Amino acid sequence: MNIDIKRVKIFVTVPLENVEMIRNIVCETGAGIIGDYTYCTSSTKSLGTFKPNDNANPYIGEKNNLEFVEEEKIEFICDIDKVKKVITKLREVHPYEEPAIDIVPLIDEECFK
């Protein structure tokens, strides 16, 4: 099997009040395209936890306190040649000092016989 990665799926957790802004930014930057459709995303409500240390500058919560925050995990497809631009823009506008971003390579159907 010869696998050529052309697209990835990006996952990012976002505070509830920032979901639509993040969704719009990543889609306007070129992510979320599937065939003839744009702004293709999916989101799931989640409960995020974190404990900022003394060096942190938390957007939510206090240093050295374990925080529980209602978030949404947004996921979207992105062409491999747009990933760096999308992630750079995402980091510029995301309110978290250290946003949790996962990038997962996707295998196209054509790779399977």
Order of alpha helices (4+ residues) and beta strands (2+ residues): beta-alpha-beta-beta-alpha-beta
